[in-house]
Amino acid sequence: MNFASDNAAPVAPKILSAIQKANGGAMPSYGNDPLTKGVEDKLKDIFECDLRAFPVATGTAANALSLSVMVPPFGAIYCHRLAHIEQDECGAPEFYTNGAKLVPLDGDGGKLAATELERVIALAGAGYVHHVQPAAISITQAGECGTVYRPDEIAEIGLVAQKHGLGLHMDGARFANALEFLGCAPADITWRAGVDVLSFGATKNGAMGAEAVVFFNMERAREFEFRRKRGAHLFSKMRYLSAQLDAYLTDNLWRSLAANANRQAARLAAGIANTPGAKLLYPVEANMIFARLPEVALECLAVSNILYYRSGQDREGNVRLVTSWNTSEHDIDHLLKVIA
């Protein structure tokens, strides 16, 4: 039983079936197929605007290539210190921007605050030749602590970006989970709030391996086509990525998959909160639970068949538990029984 990561979950059956269906004959290559065009059309409907969408295979490619069109080599990218682009992408954002500097900032619950961004950017030395130049802000939705930016929080950050002429990028690896928690329109937490580019995640939520880079700022999209090719993510058989995204977006499958993951996370969080000696470290707003467990619970987990994440240097019993599109109530009850 795996609660270490939603990346460990299998492919959702409807997505797997769509890949098989796409394999039924020849189609034009390099994204000139009807499936790829259809994905872009569906995203236009979902986000209620004109946009450009480009399938890629990994979240790292989506983030790094998105930022590459927004940031010069002498630019600065402001992000949370726990952001995936800072902690977990092996220098890919720096590589694909030809050396831009990531500027990690603190923020409660894994989220950046507009006031702190304004303070730091105002003191960054814009126009001063000895300093890297402010170029972009990157936020994660849902964040690395499982918390979710509200529409007004994103809009405030968007105003800071606009004031200083910066691009605003959103890492949406768990965008569907955040949206299910908020219950708002996708546009309300993207382009209406000032987001220029979204890394729209699917892999963590039931796809085999597919993400989409969504440009609300159309001026930046043309350059991305060349950067995607140069970055080795222009697939010749693009239809197999697009088939996943097409199924993902059909009949709100992406929303229903995320809804189950969130529902099971809430069930797990409630059980942990009622466990003597256990403590939730952050509000549970998506499908990630960060908790401090008593030593006896950790000992029971260690001899169980349950996989979970715990820092090797952690001495306080802090764990991360992640639910997935296919997590069941039985899975949650079994985990809670072990912990108890």
C-alpha positions as CSV (number, residue, x, y, z in Angstrom):
1,M,0.0,0.0,0.0
2,N,1.6,3.2,-1.1
3,F,1.0,6.6,0.5
4,A,4.5,7.9,-0.3
5,S,3.4,9.7,-3.6
6,D,0.6,9.9,-6.0
7,N,3.2,9.2,-8.7
8,A,3.0,5.6,-7.5
9,A,-0.6,5.2,-8.5
10,P,-1.6,3.3,-11.7
11,V,-3.0,4.8,-14.8
12,A,-6.7,5.5,-14.7
13,P,-8.5,3.0,-16.9
14,K,-10.2,5.5,-19.1
15,I,-6.8,7.1,-19.9
16,L,-5.2,3.8,-20.5
17,S,-8.1,2.9,-22.9
18,A,-7.6,6.2,-24.7
19,I,-4.0,5.3,-25.4
20,Q,-5.0,2.0,-26.8
21,K,-7.6,3.7,-29.0
22,A,-5.1,6.2,-30.3
23,N,-2.9,3.2,-31.4
24,G,-5.5,2.0,-33.9
25,G,-3.9,3.5,-37.0
26,A,-1.7,6.2,-38.5
27,M,-2.0,9.9,-37.5
28,P,0.1,13.0,-38.4
29,S,3.2,13.4,-36.4
30,Y,4.7,16.2,-34.2
31,G,1.4,17.4,-32.8
32,N,-0.4,17.9,-36.1
33,D,-2.9,15.2,-35.2
34,P,-6.6,15.8,-34.3
35,L,-6.2,14.7,-30.7
36,T,-3.6,17.4,-29.9
37,K,-5.8,20.1,-31.5
38,G,-8.8,18.7,-29.5
39,V,-6.9,19.1,-26.2
40,E,-6.2,22.7,-26.9
41,D,-9.9,23.3,-27.8
42,K,-11.0,21.6,-24.6
43,L,-8.7,23.7,-22.5
44,K,-10.1,26.8,-24.1
45,D,-13.5,25.8,-23.0
46,I,-12.4,24.9,-19.5
47,F,-10.5,28.2,-19.0
48,E,-13.0,30.3,-20.9
49,C,-10.4,32.1,-23.0
50,D,-8.2,31.9,-26.0
51,L,-4.9,30.1,-25.2
52,R,-2.1,27.9,-26.5
53,A,-1.5,24.5,-25.1
54,F,1.6,22.3,-25.6
55,P,1.8,18.7,-24.3
56,V,5.0,17.6,-22.7
57,A,5.9,14.4,-20.9
58,T,7.0,15.5,-17.4
59,G,6.4,18.2,-14.9
60,T,10.0,19.2,-14.8
61,A,9.9,19.9,-18.6
62,A,6.7,21.8,-18.1
63,N,8.1,24.0,-15.4
64,A,11.6,24.5,-16.8
65,L,10.5,25.2,-20.4
66,S,7.7,27.5,-19.2
67,L,10.2,29.6,-17.3
68,S,12.7,29.6,-20.2
69,V,10.5,31.9,-22.2
70,M,9.9,34.3,-19.3
71,V,13.4,34.7,-17.9
72,P,16.7,35.9,-19.4
73,P,20.0,34.4,-18.3
74,F,20.6,37.3,-16.0
75,G,17.1,37.1,-14.5
76,A,15.7,36.1,-11.1
77,I,12.8,33.7,-10.4
78,Y,11.1,34.2,-7.1
79,C,9.7,31.1,-5.6
80,H,8.9,29.5,-2.2
81,R,12.0,27.8,-0.6
82,L,10.1,24.5,-0.7
83,A,9.0,24.8,-4.4
84,H,9.6,21.9,-6.6
85,I,11.7,24.0,-9.0
86,E,14.0,24.9,-6.1
87,Q,14.2,21.5,-4.3
88,D,13.5,18.7,-6.8
89,E,14.4,19.5,-10.4
90,C,18.1,19.0,-10.4
91,G,18.9,22.5,-11.8
92,A,16.6,22.1,-14.8
93,P,15.1,25.6,-14.4
94,E,18.6,27.1,-14.3
95,F,19.7,25.0,-17.2
96,Y,16.8,25.8,-19.6
97,T,16.9,29.5,-18.7
98,N,20.7,29.5,-19.4
99,G,21.6,30.3,-15.9
100,A,18.8,32.4,-14.3
101,K,18.9,32.6,-10.5
102,L,16.2,31.1,-8.3
103,V,15.5,33.3,-5.3
104,P,13.8,31.1,-2.6
105,L,11.6,32.9,-0.1
106,D,9.8,31.9,3.1
107,G,6.1,31.8,3.4
108,D,3.6,30.3,5.8
109,G,2.2,26.9,4.8
110,G,4.4,26.7,1.7
111,K,2.8,29.8,0.1
112,L,4.3,33.1,-1.0
113,A,2.8,36.3,0.3
114,A,2.3,39.3,-2.0
115,T,3.6,41.7,0.7
116,E,6.9,39.8,1.1
117,L,7.3,39.6,-2.7
118,E,6.8,43.3,-3.0
119,R,9.4,44.0,-0.3
120,V,12.0,41.7,-1.8
121,I,11.5,42.8,-5.4
122,A,11.5,46.5,-4.5
123,L,15.0,46.0,-3.0
124,A,16.3,43.7,-5.8
125,G,18.2,46.4,-7.6
126,A,16.2,46.5,-10.9
127,G,18.3,48.2,-13.5
128,Y,21.5,47.9,-11.5
129,V,24.1,46.1,-13.6
130,H,25.7,44.2,-10.7
131,H,22.4,42.4,-9.7
132,V,20.3,39.7,-11.3
133,Q,17.2,41.3,-12.7
134,P,13.7,40.5,-11.4
135,A,12.0,38.5,-14.2
136,A,9.4,36.0,-12.9
137,I,7.4,34.7,-9.9
138,S,6.6,31.0,-9.7
139,I,3.9,29.7,-7.4
140,T,2.7,26.1,-6.8
141,Q,-1.0,25.1,-6.8
142,A,-1.5,23.1,-4.6
143,G,1.6,23.9,-2.7
144,E,4.4,21.7,-1.3
145,C,2.7,21.7,2.1
146,G,-0.7,20.6,0.7
147,T,-2.1,24.1,1.1
148,V,-4.0,26.0,-1.6
149,Y,-3.8,29.6,-2.8
150,R,-7.1,31.4,-2.8
151,P,-8.1,33.4,-5.8
152,D,-7.5,36.7,-4.0
153,E,-4.0,35.6,-2.9
154,I,-3.0,34.8,-6.5
155,A,-4.5,38.1,-7.7
156,E,-2.5,40.0,-5.1
157,I,0.7,38.3,-6.4
158,G,-0.4,38.9,-9.9
159,L,-0.6,42.7,-9.2
160,V,2.9,42.6,-7.8
161,A,4.1,40.8,-11.0
162,Q,2.3,43.3,-13.2
163,K,3.7,46.3,-11.2
164,H,7.3,45.2,-11.7
165,G,6.9,43.8,-15.2
166,L,7.4,40.2,-14.1
167,G,5.9,37.0,-15.6
168,L,3.8,34.9,-13.3
169,H,4.1,31.1,-13.6
170,M,2.0,28.5,-11.9
171,D,3.3,25.0,-11.2
172,G,0.0,23.1,-11.3
173,A,1.2,19.5,-10.8
174,R,-1.8,19.1,-8.5
175,F,-4.0,21.9,-10.1
176,A,-7.0,19.6,-10.2
177,N,-6.8,18.9,-6.4
178,A,-6.6,22.6,-5.7
179,L,-9.5,23.4,-7.9
180,E,-11.7,20.7,-6.3
181,F,-10.9,22.2,-2.9
182,L,-11.7,25.7,-3.9
183,G,-14.8,24.9,-6.0
184,C,-14.2,28.0,-8.2
185,A,-13.8,28.4,-12.0
186,P,-10.3,27.5,-13.4
187,A,-10.0,31.0,-14.8
188,D,-10.4,32.5,-11.3
189,I,-7.1,31.1,-10.2
190,T,-5.2,31.5,-13.5
191,W,-5.5,34.2,-16.1
192,R,-8.1,36.3,-14.3
193,A,-5.7,36.5,-11.3
194,G,-2.7,37.4,-13.5
195,V,-1.1,34.0,-14.3
196,D,0.7,34.1,-17.6
197,V,1.7,30.4,-17.9
198,L,0.4,27.3,-16.2
199,S,2.1,23.9,-16.0
200,F,-1.1,21.9,-16.1
201,G,-0.6,18.5,-14.3
202,A,-2.1,15.2,-15.2
203,T,0.6,12.5,-14.3
204,K,0.0,12.7,-10.5
205,N,-3.8,12.5,-11.1
206,G,-4.1,9.4,-13.2
207,A,-2.2,9.9,-16.5
208,M,0.6,7.6,-17.6
209,G,2.9,10.6,-18.3
210,A,1.5,13.8,-19.7
211,E,1.4,17.5,-18.7
212,A,0.3,20.5,-20.7
213,V,2.0,23.9,-20.8
214,V,-0.9,26.4,-21.1
215,F,-0.1,30.0,-22.2
216,F,-2.6,32.7,-21.4
217,N,-0.1,35.2,-22.5
218,M,-0.1,34.5,-26.2
219,E,3.0,36.6,-27.0
220,R,5.2,34.0,-25.2
221,A,3.7,31.0,-26.9
222,R,5.5,31.2,-30.3
223,E,9.0,31.0,-28.7
224,F,7.9,28.0,-26.6
225,E,7.5,25.9,-29.7
226,F,11.2,26.2,-30.5
227,R,12.2,25.8,-26.9
228,R,10.2,22.6,-26.6
229,K,11.8,21.2,-29.7
230,R,15.3,22.2,-28.5
231,G,14.5,20.7,-25.1
232,A,13.6,17.3,-26.6
233,H,9.9,17.4,-25.7
234,L,8.4,17.7,-29.2
235,F,7.3,14.1,-29.5
236,S,7.1,12.7,-33.0
237,K,4.1,10.5,-31.8
238,M,2.5,13.3,-29.9
239,R,-0.9,11.6,-30.2
240,Y,0.0,9.3,-27.3
241,L,0.5,12.2,-24.9
242,S,-2.5,14.0,-26.3
243,A,-4.7,10.9,-26.0
244,Q,-4.0,10.9,-22.3
245,L,-4.9,14.6,-21.9
246,D,-8.0,14.2,-24.1
247,A,-9.4,11.5,-21.9
248,Y,-8.3,13.3,-18.8
249,L,-10.4,16.4,-19.8
250,T,-13.4,14.5,-21.2
251,D,-16.5,14.4,-19.0
252,N,-14.7,16.1,-16.1
253,L,-12.6,13.0,-15.5
254,W,-9.7,15.1,-14.2
255,R,-12.1,16.7,-11.6
256,S,-13.6,13.4,-10.4
257,L,-10.2,11.7,-10.0
258,A,-8.9,14.6,-7.9
259,A,-12.1,14.7,-5.9
260,N,-11.6,11.2,-4.7
261,A,-8.0,11.9,-3.7
262,N,-9.1,14.9,-1.8
263,R,-12.0,13.1,-0.1
264,Q,-9.7,10.3,1.1
265,A,-7.1,12.8,2.3
266,A,-9.8,14.5,4.4
267,R,-10.8,11.2,5.8
268,L,-7.3,10.4,6.7
269,A,-6.7,13.8,8.2
270,A,-9.7,13.4,10.4
271,G,-8.5,10.1,11.7
272,I,-5.0,11.4,12.4
273,A,-6.4,14.4,14.3
274,N,-8.3,12.0,16.5
275,T,-5.2,9.8,17.2
276,P,-3.7,10.4,20.6
277,G,-0.2,12.0,20.4
278,A,-0.6,12.8,16.6
279,K,-0.7,16.3,15.2
280,L,-1.5,17.7,11.7
281,L,1.3,20.2,10.7
282,Y,-0.7,22.1,8.0
283,P,-4.3,22.4,7.0
284,V,-5.2,19.6,4.7
285,E,-6.6,21.3,1.5
286,A,-5.6,18.9,-1.3
287,N,-4.3,15.3,-1.3
288,M,-1.2,15.7,0.9
289,I,-1.1,15.2,4.7
290,F,1.8,16.4,6.8
291,A,1.6,15.1,10.3
292,R,3.7,14.4,13.4
293,L,3.1,10.8,14.7
294,P,4.0,9.3,18.0
295,E,6.9,6.9,18.1
296,V,4.8,3.9,18.7
297,A,2.8,4.7,15.5
298,L,6.0,5.0,13.5
299,E,7.2,1.6,14.8
300,C,3.9,0.0,13.7
301,L,4.2,1.6,10.3
302,A,7.8,0.4,9.9
303,V,6.7,-3.3,10.1
304,S,3.6,-2.8,8.0
305,N,3.2,-3.0,4.2
306,I,2.6,0.7,4.0
307,L,5.0,3.0,2.2
308,Y,5.2,6.6,3.2
309,Y,7.7,9.5,3.2
310,R,9.8,10.4,6.2
311,S,13.0,12.5,6.1
312,G,16.0,10.5,7.0
313,Q,17.2,13.3,9.2
314,D,13.9,13.9,10.9
315,R,13.9,13.2,14.6
316,E,10.4,14.4,15.4
317,G,8.2,11.9,13.7
318,N,7.2,14.1,10.8
319,V,5.7,12.2,7.9
320,R,4.1,13.0,4.5
321,L,1.2,10.9,3.4
322,V,-0.3,11.3,-0.1
323,T,-3.6,10.0,-1.4
324,S,-4.3,9.2,-5.0
325,W,-7.1,9.0,-7.5
326,N,-7.6,5.3,-6.7
327,T,-7.2,5.5,-2.9
328,S,-10.1,3.7,-1.3
329,E,-11.8,4.1,2.1
330,H,-10.5,0.6,2.9
331,D,-6.9,1.9,2.3
332,I,-7.5,4.8,4.7
333,D,-9.1,2.6,7.4
334,H,-6.2,0.1,7.2
335,L,-3.6,2.9,7.5
336,L,-5.5,4.5,10.5
337,K,-5.7,1.1,12.1
338,V,-1.9,0.7,11.9
339,I,-1.3,4.2,13.2
340,A,-3.7,3.6,16.1
